[in-house]
């Protein structure tokens, strides 16, 4: 049965006339390298879980309109990670709505004469239509790209030299202005790991957690690298393919809500006055995105208000007039009828990443209620009501551990 299903998928893919990934034998199961593009890694990895991801993407592409899929595949294969993420996001949105009973047209011409074209015109089973525009948003992280590249070379060197008994959790602070020596750092890290007692480390973790263990530190200029040991399970000792078990995040000031707000405002002013509702789908590349971030993006930043000099005055929480839908003059960008917010959706994370559709209470053109089949939020008086809906894992028939 499995072979039959795969054969039918291959037939559909061949009918589409184009493949997203190369049809070749793969033998490289090493982890992703820091300077490797997303497409390069997905395309060359021989690990079974990435074979499953490739198969799903090929299936999505086979259902995309034939006269439009070539441009999408070219963006995926470009080697530019933003093109890869934006194109796979559009592909996933198309498939999500298609499997949920909607009809889609790609890049519809607007009746208002605007030369720009939204990504999709979507129609539900009752004939109600809306425009859908997809956009990526990045955390406001003020890291230096050149410094991040220098750190990436060190991480590559570390990861290429696994230890017999440990992996490491990596954290860092600051930025190097010159290239640190990956060879020297790796040699020092292995000496440190060799000096540790495996049972003692495991006991410390059992009593507390990983971050209760004092880290190994390496200093290079203003960059401080911290590593903590992660004991390998018995069956994995001597078989690890990489040293880094938990990777380092970028430095800088992180702000998850304003990039969402800016993306919605950008798309809300792109097409002029519209004859139909506009739903903006935003994919934010933050690992942790909370409801408060989404609310601040749409309705304004939370802030404490109190009277200066009056110690007895009560503090109260208010929203600053700096959201996408509510500004200093009140409701704004009312042509954006809703925001479909995704938390770091990638081809390999569809089974677990969250998504919510927010309906704009001041929209000029309200969205179809058919979208309430997805997780959604609707204002109820002066509160927001969150509602469950069908998940991507259910739509695509993926188990919780997919693609493992």
N, C-alpha and C positions, 0 to 999 in steps of 0.2 A: 504493500500500500504506500509506504514512504517513497519507494522508487517511482511508483506511478505518479504520485503527486509532484515529485521533482521533475519528472519527464514532462508533465503538463505545464509546469512553470517554465521549463526550457523552451517549449513550443511557443508559449506566449511571448517570451523574451525575444526569440528569433523573429517572430512576426513584427515586433516593434522596429526591427532593423538596426538597432544599435545596442551595444553593451556598455554598461557603466565601468566595469572592471575587466581586466584582461583575462581571457580564457586560457590559463597556463597552469602547469604543475608548480606547486609552491613547496618550499622546503625550509624557509627561514621563519623560525618561531621566536626570535629574540624580541625583547621589549622595544617599544617605540623610542627612537633616539630624539634628543632635544631639538635638533635642527632638521628633523624629518617632517615633511608635510603630512597632514592628515590623510590625504589620498594615497601618498606613497606607502604609508604604513598599512592602511586598510587593503591596499592592492597587493602587497607582498607578503603579509603575514600568513603563515601556514596553520596558525592555531584554529581549532575547530569553531570556536565562538565567532571569529571574524569571517569564517566561511559562511556562517549563518547570517551575519549582518550583510555580507555581499549579496547573498541569495535574496534577502528581503528587499534590498535596494533595487536589484534587477527586476524583481516583481513589480515594485512601484513604478519603475521606468517603463515597463511594458504596458502599463495602464495609462500612461501619460499620452496626450495627443501626439501623433507621429510627426506632424509638421513643427512641433515645438520642442520635442524632447532632445534634439541634437544640440540646441543651444544650452540646455540645462546640463547635459553630459559634459560639454566642453568646459563649463564653469567648474564642475566637480573635479575634472581631470587637470585643471590648470596648474595645480601646485600651490595656489594661493589659498590659505586656510579660510579666509573670509568668504571667498567664492564657494569653497567646498561646503561650508556651514550654511550659507544662504541658499544655495541650490538644493541641498538635501532637506533643508527646512521647507522650502516650497514643495518639493516632491512629497514630503510627509504630510503636509497640509492637504494637498490634492488628494492623496490616498485616503486620509482620514475622513474627509467629507464625502468622497466617492463611496466608501464602504458604509457610510452613515445615511445613505439615501439621497444625497444632494447631486445635482448636475453642475458641471463646471465648464466654463469657457475661459481660455487662456488669453491674457492681454487684450481685453475688450476695448474698442474705441469708444471714447466718451462723447455723449451728445452735446456737451457744452463747448466742443472744439478744442479742448486742451490736448496738446500733443502727447503728454504723458499718459501712459496706460497702466491701470492697476494690474496686479498679478492675475487676478481671477474675477470673473463674474459668476456668482453662485446662485442657484435656484433650488428652492426646496420643493417638496412633493405637492404643495398647494399653489405653486407658481410665484411665490414671493421671492424677490431677488435682492441681493446685496453685493457690493464690491468687497473684495478681500485683498489686503496688501500685507506682505510679509516683510519684516525688517529685523536685523540683528542689533543687539545693544550690548555694550561692554561695560563692566564695572569701571567707575571713575578711579582708575589706579594710576598714580603719577610716577610709575616706574620708568627708568631709563632703558630703552630698548637695547642699546649697546651693552649696558651692564648686565641685562638679563641674558644676552647672548654669551657673555663671558662666563656667567654662572652656569649656563646650559652646557658649556664645554666641560666644566668640572663635573657636573652631574653625569654626563655621558661617560667620562672616564671612571667615575666611581661605579656606575651601574654595570660597566663592562668587566668589573673585577669582583665577582661574588665571593662571599665567605662561606666556609663549610658549615658553620653553626648558626650564623646570624644574618638577618637583614637589618637595615637601619631606617629609622624615621628621621626625616630631614626637615629642619626649620632654619631660617636665616633672618638676618636683619642688616640693613644697609646695602650699599652697592660698591663693587670694586671698580676702580678707574683704570686698572691695568689687569692683564690676564693672570689669574692665579694658576699655580702649577697643579694640574690634576694629578700628576704622578706623585708629587710630594704629599698631597693631601691623602691620596688613596693609601700610600705606604704607611702614613701615620695612623689612619683609621684602622687598617688591618692589624697594626701592632696593638692598638687599643683593644680591638675585639679579641685578639689572641690572649690578652691578659685577663679577660672576664671569665668568671665561673658560670657556666650555663645554668646550673641548678639555682644558684643564688639570684641570678637575674629573673628567672622564671618565678621564683618565690616572691620577689619584690613586686612583680606584676600581679601575681595572684592576690597579694595583700592590698594593693592599691590600684594603680593603673600605670600605663606606659610612661606617662609624663611625671610620675613621682620619682623616676630614676634620674640621677644627676647626668647631664649630657656631656658628651665630648665636644670641645669647642676648638675651632680653628679660626684664627684672625688673619685677615689680609686687608690692609689699609682700613677703610671704614666698614668692611664687610665682615660679619661674624656668622660663621656656619656652626650650627648645633646639630648633633646626631645622638639618637638614643637607640639602644640595641633592641631588636625584635628576635627572640629565639625561634629558630625554625623547628617545625614539627619533626618528629623522628624520621618519618618517611621521606621528608624533603631535604634532610641533611646531606650535603655534598652534591645536591642536584639542582640547587637554585640557579636560575639563569640571569639574575640581576641582584645587585646589592641594595638598591633603594626599594623599600617596601611601602613607605608613605612619603610622597614627594613634597617638595617645598613649594609654597605659594609665593607670588610676587609681593614686593614691598609696596609702600606708598599708602595714600589715604584712600580707603575703599568706600564707595558709596553706591548702593545697589538701586536706589529709587530714581535718582535724577536721569540716568541714561534711559530708563523706560519712559519717563516724562518727555524727554527731548525727542525720542524716537516718535512718540505719538504726535507731538506738536509738528514735527517735520512732515510727517505723512498727512496730517490734518490740513496743512496749508499747500500741499503739492498740486491738488487737482481742481481747485476752485469749487464753485457751487456744484453740487451733485444732485442727480435726480433720484438717487437710491441711497440706502444706508451704506456706510463704510465701516467695515470691521478691520482694525489694525492688529495683526498678529505679531507679537514681539517675543523674540527669543533672547533672553538675557544669559550671558555666559558666566553667571555666578553659581557656585556649587550650592550655596545656601541662600534661598530667596524666601522671605516670609511675607505673610499677609500685610504686615505693617509697611513693608517696602512698596508693595503694589498700591496700597491705599494712599501713601504719601505721593507716589507718582501721579495718581489721578486727581486727588482732592487737596493736596498740599501737605507740607511737612508738619509733623507734630511739634509743638513748642509749649513751654511753660510760660504763663503770663502772670506777673505779679507787680505790685506797686513799689517803686524804688523808695527806700527810706521808711517804709511802713512794715515793721517786723511782724505785726499782727495780721497783716492781710493774707487772705487765703490764696494759695497758688491754684491756678486752674489750667487745664490742658485745652489748647485751641489748635486749629490748623492755620498755618501761614497761607496767604493767598498766592501760592506758587506751584499749584498742580497743573496738570495738562488740561483738566476740565473745569478748574475753578481758579481764577486769578484775581487781581486787584479790582477789576470791574465786574466780578461775578462770574457766571457761567461763560465759558469760552470753548472754542474748537468744537462747536456743537454739530459740525458735519461729521465728526468721528462718532459713530453710533455705538461703538463698543471696542473694548481692548481684550484680545485673547493673549494672555501672558503665559509664556512657557519658561520653565526653569532649566536652563542649560540642556536643551534637547539636542542630542546627537544621535547618529545612526545606531550606536551601540548602547544607548541609555533609554530607549523608548519604553521599556517595561517598568521603569521606576520613577521617571521624572514627572513632576507635577505640572498642571495646567489649569487655568481658570479663565472663563469669559466674564468680563465686567460689562454690564449694560449701562450706557450713559443716560442718567435720568433727564438730561436736558437735550437729548438728541433731536435734531430737526426731523430725521427719518428713523423711527424706531426699527430695531432689528426683528427678524422673524423669531417667534417663540420656539421654533423647531430647534434652535441652537441650545435650548435648555436641556437637550439630551446630554450635553457635555457638562463637566463641573462648572458652575457659574455662580455669580454673585449679583444680587439685585438689592438696591436700597429699600429698606422697610422703615419708613418714618425717618428718624434721625440715626438709625443704625443700619449696618450692612448685614444682609443675610446671605450666608454661604450655603450652597446646595450641592449635593453629590451628583455625579453624572457618570457616563460611561468613560472608562479610561482607555488610553492607547493600548495597554496590554490586552484589554478585552477585545478591542476593535481588531487588533492584529493577531489575536490568539497566541499571546506570549506568556510564558510562566514567569513567576517573580524573579527567578534566577537567570532569565534569558539575558545575554546569549550564551552563558556558561552551559 
